[in-house]
Amino acid sequence: MIQNQLANFQEGLAEAMEELSATEIEGSAGGGAVKVKMTGMGQVTEVTIDPQVVNPDEIELLQALICAAVREAVRKASELKRERIMNSTPLGGLGVDLPDVF
């Protein structure tokens, strides 16, 4: 019985991880001037910068906007991972809180 539960857990976790890899999340900063797309697993796939904000005199601002957009996308990916893993495995029903280790 425990082996069946473990197999179900592993299957649910694998499905959740696969779904997360296929899910795209976007973070933005500066009112959308900088956008970062990443997978639900946290892999950055695209960075978009509005050409209107590119000014050689404001490189520091641009760098700060990119960092803010990446942080937002990472936060969203982390929340999504936790939610999907908890919903795809028996952990949620057991009241187990999943640490942010994935």
C-alpha positions as CSV (number, residue, x, y, z in Angstrom):
1,M,0.0,0.0,0.0
2,I,2.8,2.4,0.8
3,Q,4.5,1.5,-2.5
4,N,1.3,2.4,-4.3
5,Q,1.0,5.7,-2.5
6,L,4.7,6.5,-3.3
7,A,4.2,5.5,-7.0
8,N,1.1,7.8,-7.1
9,F,3.1,10.6,-5.4
10,Q,5.9,10.2,-7.9
11,E,3.5,10.2,-10.8
12,G,1.7,13.3,-9.6
13,L,4.9,15.1,-9.0
14,A,6.3,14.2,-12.5
15,E,3.0,15.4,-14.1
16,A,3.2,18.7,-12.1
17,M,6.8,19.2,-13.1
18,E,6.1,18.5,-16.8
19,E,3.1,21.0,-16.7
20,L,5.3,23.6,-15.0
21,S,8.0,23.2,-17.7
22,A,5.3,23.9,-20.3
23,T,3.7,26.9,-18.5
24,E,4.9,30.4,-19.3
25,I,4.9,33.2,-16.8
26,E,5.6,36.9,-17.4
27,G,6.9,39.5,-15.0
28,S,7.2,43.1,-15.9
29,A,8.5,46.4,-14.5
30,G,8.3,50.1,-15.4
31,G,4.7,49.9,-16.5
32,G,5.5,47.1,-19.0
33,A,8.7,48.7,-20.3
34,V,10.6,45.6,-19.4
35,K,9.1,42.1,-19.6
36,V,10.6,38.8,-18.7
37,K,9.1,35.5,-19.6
38,M,10.0,32.2,-18.0
39,T,8.7,28.7,-17.5
40,G,7.0,27.6,-14.4
41,M,10.2,25.9,-13.4
42,G,12.0,29.2,-13.4
43,Q,13.9,29.1,-16.7
44,V,14.0,32.6,-18.3
45,T,13.0,32.2,-22.0
46,E,12.7,35.9,-23.1
47,V,13.5,39.4,-22.1
48,T,11.7,42.2,-24.0
49,I,12.6,45.9,-23.6
50,D,10.5,48.7,-25.0
51,P,12.8,50.7,-27.4
52,Q,11.4,53.9,-26.0
53,V,13.2,53.2,-22.6
54,V,16.6,52.6,-24.1
55,N,18.8,55.6,-23.5
56,P,22.5,55.3,-23.0
57,D,22.3,57.8,-20.1
58,E,19.8,55.6,-18.3
59,I,21.5,52.2,-18.3
60,E,21.3,51.9,-14.5
61,L,17.5,52.4,-14.7
62,L,17.2,49.8,-17.4
63,Q,19.2,47.3,-15.4
64,A,17.0,47.9,-12.3
65,L,13.9,47.4,-14.4
66,I,15.2,44.1,-15.7
67,C,16.1,42.9,-12.2
68,A,12.6,43.9,-11.0
69,A,10.9,42.1,-13.9
70,V,13.0,38.9,-13.3
71,R,12.2,39.0,-9.6
72,E,8.4,39.3,-10.3
73,A,8.5,36.4,-12.8
74,V,10.5,34.2,-10.3
75,R,8.0,35.0,-7.6
76,K,5.1,34.0,-9.8
77,A,6.8,30.8,-10.9
78,S,7.5,29.9,-7.3
79,E,3.9,30.4,-6.4
80,L,2.7,28.4,-9.4
81,K,5.1,25.5,-8.6
82,R,3.9,25.3,-5.0
83,E,0.2,25.4,-6.1
84,R,0.6,22.8,-8.9
85,I,2.7,20.4,-6.8
86,M,0.4,20.7,-3.8
87,N,-2.7,20.0,-6.1
88,S,-1.0,17.2,-8.0
89,T,0.1,15.2,-5.0
90,P,-1.4,14.1,-1.7
91,L,0.6,16.7,0.2
92,G,-2.2,19.3,0.0
93,G,-4.7,16.9,1.5
94,L,-2.4,16.0,4.3
95,G,-1.9,19.6,5.3
96,V,1.8,19.5,4.5
97,D,3.3,22.8,3.6
98,L,5.8,22.5,0.7
99,P,9.0,24.5,1.2
100,D,10.2,26.4,-1.8
101,V,12.8,23.8,-2.8
102,F,11.7,23.0,-6.3
